[in-house]
Amino acid sequence: MKIAIIHDWLVTYAGAERVLAGLLDVWPEADLYAVIDFLSDEDRANLGGKRATTTFIQQLPKAKTHYQKYLPLMPLAIEQLDMSGYDLVISSSHAVAKGVLTGPNQLHISYVHSPIRYAWDLQHQYLHEASLDHGFKAKLARMLLHYMRMWDQRTASGVDDFVANSHFIGRRINKSYRRESTVIYPPVDTRQFTLRAAKEDYYLTASRMVPYKRIPMIVEAFSRMPDKKLVVIGSGPEMEKAKELATPNVTLMGYQSFAVLLHHMQRARAFVFAAEEDFGIAPIEAQACGTPVIAYGRGGVLETVRGIDHPEPTGVFYTEQTPESLMAAVARFETQAHQILPETCRTSAERFSTERFRQEIKAFVDTRIREVSLLQGQDALLDLPTITPLNVAQVYPTAVPMKHA
């Protein structure tokens, strides 16, 4: 069986690329494709050294640093990738990868990190953050996003099965495409983030400093709580804004090595999280260290952190992305922190292990291959274990089909 794995673009090694690495661990023989591939050698090692076959955008000026500007060309580019020689196509998609063209005798399974965020429900937020609220450029941007929505919805019909990275994204898939999906949570390497029960008297947040992460909001909240220490790890365009808001109890460390991040994450009293993420890996890494999480209660974090009212809580939620709401959550945490045990946090994090992801995604794909091959009368060509949809759910209980009205 010939297998192709298609990813949107390879520029950095972040959450979506960790999923890609997990897919390549399961199917190391697969051929890799992407719109562009500019990974560093260090990051490429996480993909087993595999290089992607790319599109014409790879050769365009400044494609490495300004690839987002080529978004209008990406539907055309992804459709030029020739998948005709493959039996199984797996797309890892948060933008255009799911739009790759496949035929009726090919199985296309799309692992969706999110439908194109800036084209669907987050369009207005992205346009505002890009200062495209008014004027000719704003109108042009809206036209392009309208085109992207139509293309994105049309190409959903070419996907045989959708896999969502959370129930939150499963609902987005249903809203955008009117399709059902199966939830298989992304892999988190909990082995690197080891448990430490003893905590110190400071809070931690760690993230790229981009607008939706709301790091300045966290800094502002702690600047108004001078008796509480905050450590901030990460860099990005919001750094200057964070510096302007920081008071002496807030330490901005900038970008740090993994060893420094781990040291602080293991010892923090709690990890503070302010983004509305599709899934969110950092809160799970914190829990793996035995560290509670104080998080904005929207998005995938509701599936990965157990609130203080849970029988085995691992964190506290707040309802608004404001300093006042976060400050109230910190106060609640300090009065009820005794209910959150480091060992409970660790156990919660292990629900999202790398090995669990490998087992669930392989079981799901093998099941679909067998079902399709039986329909096509090709069962003799396959050498797969007999796995029915029922016993997939029994063996791998976190792989959850989403049903929609």
C-alpha positions as CSV (number, residue, x, y, z in Angstrom):
1,M,0.0,0.0,0.0
2,K,1.3,3.4,-1.0
3,I,0.7,6.2,1.6
4,A,1.0,10.0,1.3
5,I,0.9,12.5,4.2
6,I,0.2,16.1,3.4
7,H,0.9,19.0,5.7
8,D,0.1,22.7,5.2
9,W,3.6,24.2,5.5
10,L,6.8,23.3,7.3
11,V,8.4,26.4,8.7
12,T,8.6,25.8,12.5
13,Y,8.1,22.8,14.8
14,A,4.9,23.5,16.8
15,G,1.7,21.7,17.8
16,A,0.6,20.7,14.3
17,E,4.1,19.5,13.5
18,R,4.0,17.3,16.6
19,V,0.9,15.6,15.2
20,L,2.7,15.2,11.8
21,A,5.7,13.6,13.6
22,G,3.2,11.2,15.3
23,L,1.7,10.3,11.9
24,L,5.2,9.6,10.5
25,D,6.1,7.5,13.5
26,V,3.1,5.3,12.6
27,W,3.7,5.3,8.8
28,P,7.4,5.9,8.4
29,E,7.2,4.7,4.8
30,A,4.8,7.4,3.8
31,D,5.8,10.1,1.3
32,L,5.6,13.6,2.8
33,Y,4.1,16.6,0.9
34,A,3.7,20.3,1.9
35,V,3.1,23.7,0.3
36,I,6.6,24.8,1.4
37,D,9.3,23.1,3.5
38,F,11.9,25.4,5.2
39,L,12.4,23.4,8.4
40,S,15.7,23.6,10.2
41,D,17.9,20.5,10.5
42,E,17.1,20.4,14.2
43,D,13.4,20.5,13.7
44,R,13.5,18.0,10.8
45,A,15.1,15.5,13.0
46,N,11.7,15.3,14.8
47,L,10.3,14.1,11.4
48,G,12.9,11.4,11.1
49,G,14.8,13.6,8.7
50,K,12.1,13.4,6.1
51,R,11.8,16.2,3.5
52,A,8.6,17.2,1.8
53,T,7.8,17.4,-1.8
54,T,6.7,21.0,-2.2
55,T,4.7,23.2,-4.5
56,F,5.6,26.1,-6.8
57,I,5.3,28.5,-3.8
58,Q,8.6,27.1,-2.5
59,Q,10.4,29.0,-5.3
60,L,8.5,32.3,-4.9
61,P,10.3,35.4,-3.4
62,K,10.5,35.5,0.4
63,A,8.4,32.3,0.6
64,K,10.2,31.3,3.8
65,T,9.5,34.5,5.8
66,H,6.3,35.8,4.2
67,Y,4.5,32.6,3.2
68,Q,1.3,33.9,4.7
69,K,1.0,36.4,1.9
70,Y,0.8,33.6,-0.6
71,L,-2.4,32.2,1.0
72,P,-4.6,33.1,-2.0
73,L,-2.3,30.9,-4.2
74,M,-2.3,27.9,-1.8
75,P,-5.5,26.3,-3.0
76,L,-4.1,26.2,-6.5
77,A,-0.8,25.0,-5.2
78,I,-2.2,22.1,-3.1
79,E,-4.3,20.9,-6.0
80,Q,-1.2,20.6,-8.2
81,L,0.2,17.8,-5.9
82,D,-0.2,14.5,-7.7
83,M,-1.8,12.0,-5.4
84,S,-2.9,9.6,-8.1
85,G,-0.3,6.9,-7.2
86,Y,-1.4,6.5,-3.6
87,D,-3.9,4.2,-1.9
88,L,-4.1,6.1,1.3
89,V,-3.8,9.9,1.7
90,I,-3.7,11.5,5.2
91,S,-3.8,15.3,5.4
92,S,-2.7,17.2,8.5
93,S,-4.6,20.4,8.0
94,H,-5.3,23.8,9.6
95,A,-5.4,25.6,6.3
96,V,-5.3,24.0,2.8
97,A,-3.9,20.5,3.1
98,K,-7.3,18.8,3.2
99,G,-7.9,20.3,-0.3
100,V,-5.6,17.9,-2.0
101,L,-7.2,16.1,-4.9
102,T,-8.0,12.3,-4.6
103,G,-10.0,9.8,-6.7
104,P,-12.9,7.4,-5.9
105,N,-10.5,4.5,-5.3
106,Q,-8.4,6.4,-2.8
107,L,-9.1,6.8,0.9
108,H,-8.5,10.4,2.2
109,I,-8.5,10.9,5.9
110,S,-8.0,14.4,7.2
111,Y,-6.7,15.2,10.6
112,V,-8.0,18.7,11.2
113,H,-6.3,21.0,13.7
114,S,-8.9,23.6,12.7
115,P,-10.9,24.7,9.7
116,I,-9.1,27.8,8.3
117,R,-9.5,30.1,11.3
118,Y,-9.1,33.4,9.5
119,A,-11.7,32.5,6.9
120,W,-14.4,31.3,9.2
121,D,-15.5,32.4,12.7
122,L,-12.3,34.2,13.5
123,Q,-12.3,36.3,10.4
124,H,-13.2,39.6,12.1
125,Q,-10.7,39.1,14.9
126,Y,-7.8,38.4,12.4
127,L,-8.7,41.4,10.2
128,H,-8.8,43.7,13.3
129,E,-5.5,42.4,14.6
130,A,-4.0,43.0,11.1
131,S,-5.5,46.6,11.1
132,L,-7.7,45.7,8.1
133,D,-11.0,47.1,9.4
134,H,-11.5,49.8,6.8
135,G,-10.2,50.8,3.3
136,F,-9.4,49.2,0.0
137,K,-7.0,46.6,1.5
138,A,-9.7,45.6,4.0
139,K,-12.2,45.0,1.2
140,L,-9.7,43.1,-0.8
141,A,-8.9,40.9,2.2
142,R,-12.6,40.2,2.8
143,M,-13.0,39.2,-0.8
144,L,-10.1,36.8,-0.6
145,L,-11.3,35.3,2.6
146,H,-14.8,34.8,1.0
147,Y,-13.1,32.9,-1.8
148,M,-11.1,30.8,0.7
149,R,-14.4,29.9,2.5
150,M,-16.1,28.7,-0.7
151,W,-13.0,26.7,-1.7
152,D,-12.6,25.3,1.8
153,Q,-16.3,24.2,2.0
154,R,-16.2,22.7,-1.5
155,T,-13.1,20.6,-0.9
156,A,-14.6,19.1,2.3
157,S,-16.5,16.8,0.0
158,G,-13.2,15.2,-1.1
159,V,-12.5,14.0,2.4
160,D,-13.7,10.5,3.3
161,D,-13.2,10.9,7.0
162,F,-12.5,13.8,9.3
163,V,-10.6,13.4,12.5
164,A,-10.7,16.4,14.9
165,N,-8.1,17.2,17.5
166,S,-10.8,18.1,20.1
167,H,-14.6,18.2,20.5
168,F,-14.2,22.0,20.2
169,I,-12.8,21.6,16.7
170,G,-15.3,18.8,15.9
171,R,-18.0,21.4,16.4
172,R,-16.2,23.8,14.1
173,I,-15.9,21.1,11.4
174,N,-19.6,20.5,11.7
175,K,-20.4,24.2,11.6
176,S,-18.1,24.8,8.5
177,Y,-18.6,21.6,6.5
178,R,-21.7,19.9,8.0
179,R,-19.7,16.7,8.5
180,E,-19.2,14.4,11.4
181,S,-15.8,13.7,12.8
182,T,-14.0,11.4,15.2
183,V,-12.0,13.0,18.0
184,I,-8.4,11.8,18.5
185,Y,-6.4,14.1,20.8
186,P,-2.9,15.2,19.6
187,P,0.2,13.6,21.1
188,V,1.9,15.2,24.0
189,D,5.3,14.0,25.0
190,T,4.5,13.7,28.7
191,R,7.7,11.7,29.3
192,Q,9.8,14.9,29.0
193,F,7.7,16.8,31.5
194,T,8.3,14.9,34.8
195,L,6.4,15.2,38.0
196,R,7.7,17.4,40.8
197,A,5.4,17.7,43.9
198,A,7.3,20.5,45.7
199,K,6.2,23.9,44.4
200,E,7.6,27.4,44.9
201,D,5.9,30.8,45.3
202,Y,5.5,32.0,41.8
203,Y,3.1,31.7,38.8
204,L,4.3,30.9,35.3
205,T,3.1,31.6,31.8
206,A,5.0,30.4,28.7
207,S,4.0,31.1,25.1
208,R,4.8,32.8,21.9
209,M,3.9,36.5,22.4
210,V,1.3,36.8,19.6
211,P,-2.0,38.7,20.1
212,Y,-4.4,35.7,20.7
213,K,-2.2,34.4,23.5
214,R,-3.1,37.5,25.6
215,I,0.3,37.6,27.5
216,P,0.0,41.4,28.1
217,M,-3.4,40.8,29.7
218,I,-1.8,38.3,32.1
219,V,1.1,40.7,32.9
220,E,-1.4,43.5,33.6
221,A,-3.4,41.3,36.0
222,F,-0.3,40.4,38.0
223,S,0.9,44.0,37.9
224,R,-2.2,44.7,39.9
225,M,-1.4,41.9,42.4
226,P,2.1,43.1,43.6
227,D,2.2,40.4,46.3
228,K,2.2,37.6,43.7
229,K,5.1,36.8,41.5
230,L,4.8,36.0,37.8
231,V,7.5,34.5,35.5
232,V,6.9,34.9,31.7
233,I,8.8,32.7,29.2
234,G,8.6,33.5,25.5
235,S,9.1,36.2,22.9
236,G,7.3,37.7,20.0
237,P,5.6,40.9,18.7
238,E,3.7,41.5,22.0
239,M,6.9,41.7,24.1
240,E,7.1,45.5,24.1
241,K,3.5,45.8,25.2
242,A,4.2,43.3,28.0
243,K,7.3,45.2,29.1
244,E,5.3,48.4,29.4
245,L,2.8,46.8,31.7
246,A,5.3,44.8,33.8
247,T,5.9,45.8,37.5
248,P,8.8,44.5,39.7
249,N,6.9,41.3,40.7
250,V,6.8,40.3,37.0
251,T,9.9,38.7,35.4
252,L,10.0,38.7,31.6
253,M,12.6,36.0,30.6
254,G,12.2,36.1,26.9
255,Y,12.9,32.9,24.9
256,Q,14.5,30.1,26.9
257,S,15.8,26.6,26.3
258,F,13.7,23.6,27.1
259,A,15.7,22.9,30.2
260,V,14.9,26.3,31.7
261,L,11.2,26.0,30.7
262,L,11.0,22.6,32.4
263,H,12.7,23.9,35.5
264,H,10.2,26.7,35.9
265,M,7.2,24.6,34.9
266,Q,8.0,21.9,37.5
267,R,8.3,24.4,40.3
268,A,5.5,26.9,39.6
269,R,2.6,27.2,41.9
270,A,0.3,27.3,38.9
271,F,0.5,27.7,35.1
272,V,-1.5,30.6,33.7
273,F,-3.1,30.3,30.3
274,A,-5.2,33.0,28.5
275,A,-5.7,31.8,24.9
276,E,-8.7,30.3,23.3
277,E,-6.9,27.3,21.7
278,D,-8.1,24.6,19.5
279,F,-6.4,22.1,21.8
280,G,-3.6,23.6,23.8
281,I,-0.5,21.6,24.6
282,A,1.1,23.8,27.3
283,P,-1.6,23.2,29.9
284,I,-1.1,19.5,29.5
285,E,2.7,19.8,29.8
286,A,2.2,21.8,33.0
287,Q,-0.1,19.1,34.4
288,A,2.5,16.5,33.5
289,C,4.8,18.3,35.9
290,G,2.2,18.2,38.6
291,T,1.5,21.9,38.2
292,P,-2.2,23.1,38.3
293,V,-3.5,25.3,35.5
294,I,-5.4,28.6,35.7
295,A,-7.0,28.9,32.3
296,Y,-9.5,30.9,30.2
297,G,-12.5,28.6,30.0
298,R,-13.0,28.4,26.3
299,G,-11.8,26.0,23.6
300,G,-9.9,22.8,23.9
301,V,-8.7,23.5,27.4
302,L,-12.1,22.6,28.7
303,E,-11.3,19.0,27.6
304,T,-7.8,18.9,29.0
305,V,-8.0,20.6,32.3
306,R,-10.5,19.6,35.0
307,G,-12.0,22.5,36.9
308,I,-12.1,22.9,40.6
309,D,-15.7,21.5,40.8
310,H,-14.5,18.2,39.3
311,P,-14.0,15.3,41.7
312,E,-10.3,15.2,40.7
313,P,-9.6,18.8,39.8
314,T,-6.4,20.0,38.0
315,G,-7.1,23.7,37.7
316,V,-9.4,26.7,37.8
317,F,-11.2,28.4,34.9
318,Y,-12.1,32.1,34.4
319,T,-14.8,33.3,32.1
320,E,-13.4,36.5,30.4
321,Q,-10.1,37.5,28.9
322,T,-9.7,40.4,31.2
323,P,-7.4,41.2,34.1
324,E,-10.3,41.3,36.5
325,S,-11.5,37.8,35.6
326,L,-8.0,36.4,35.9
327,M,-7.4,38.1,39.2
328,A,-10.6,36.6,40.6
329,A,-9.5,33.1,39.3
330,V,-6.1,33.5,41.1
331,A,-7.9,34.4,44.3
332,R,-10.1,31.4,44.0
333,F,-7.2,29.2,43.2
334,E,-5.3,30.3,46.4
335,T,-8.3,29.5,48.6
336,Q,-8.9,26.0,47.0
337,A,-5.4,25.0,45.8
338,H,-5.3,22.3,48.5
339,Q,-7.9,20.3,46.5
340,I,-5.5,20.0,43.5
341,L,-2.9,17.2,44.0
342,P,0.3,17.1,41.8
343,E,-0.3,13.3,41.3
344,T,-3.8,14.0,40.0
345,C,-2.5,16.6,37.5
346,R,0.1,14.0,36.3
347,T,-2.6,11.3,35.8
348,S,-4.7,13.8,33.9
349,A,-1.9,14.6,31.5
350,E,-1.2,11.0,30.7
351,R,-4.5,10.8,28.9
352,F,-2.8,12.6,26.0
353,S,0.4,10.6,25.7
354,T,2.2,10.0,22.5
355,E,1.7,6.3,22.6
356,R,-2.0,6.7,23.1
357,F,-2.2,8.9,19.9
358,R,-0.3,6.3,17.9
359,Q,-2.6,3.5,19.0
360,E,-5.8,5.4,18.3
361,I,-4.9,6.9,15.0
362,K,-3.6,3.5,13.7
363,A,-6.7,1.7,14.9
364,F,-8.9,4.3,13.2
365,V,-7.1,4.2,9.9
366,D,-6.8,0.4,9.8
367,T,-10.5,0.1,10.4
368,R,-11.4,2.4,7.6
369,I,-9.0,0.7,5.2
370,R,-10.6,-2.6,5.9
371,E,-14.1,-1.2,5.5
372,V,-13.2,0.4,2.2
373,S,-11.3,-2.7,0.9
374,L,-14.2,-5.0,1.7
375,L,-16.5,-2.7,-0.3
376,Q,-14.1,-2.7,-3.2
377,G,-13.5,-6.5,-3.0
378,Q,-9.8,-6.0,-2.2
379,D,-9.5,-7.6,1.3
380,A,-7.0,-10.1,0.1
381,L,-4.5,-7.3,-0.8
382,L,-4.4,-6.1,2.8
383,D,-2.6,-7.4,5.8
384,L,-4.3,-5.6,8.6
385,P,-5.7,-6.7,12.0
386,T,-9.5,-7.2,12.2
387,I,-10.7,-4.1,14.1
388,T,-14.3,-3.1,14.1
389,P,-15.6,0.4,14.9
390,L,-17.0,-1.1,18.1
391,N,-13.8,-2.6,19.5
392,V,-11.8,0.5,18.5
393,A,-14.0,2.4,21.0
394,Q,-13.5,-0.3,23.6
395,V,-9.7,-0.5,23.2
396,Y,-9.0,3.2,22.7
397,P,-11.8,4.9,24.6
398,T,-10.6,8.5,23.9
399,A,-11.2,8.1,20.2
400,V,-14.7,9.4,20.2
401,P,-17.0,9.7,17.2
402,M,-18.9,13.0,17.1
403,K,-22.5,12.9,16.1
404,H,-24.4,15.9,15.0
405,A,-28.0,16.6,14.2
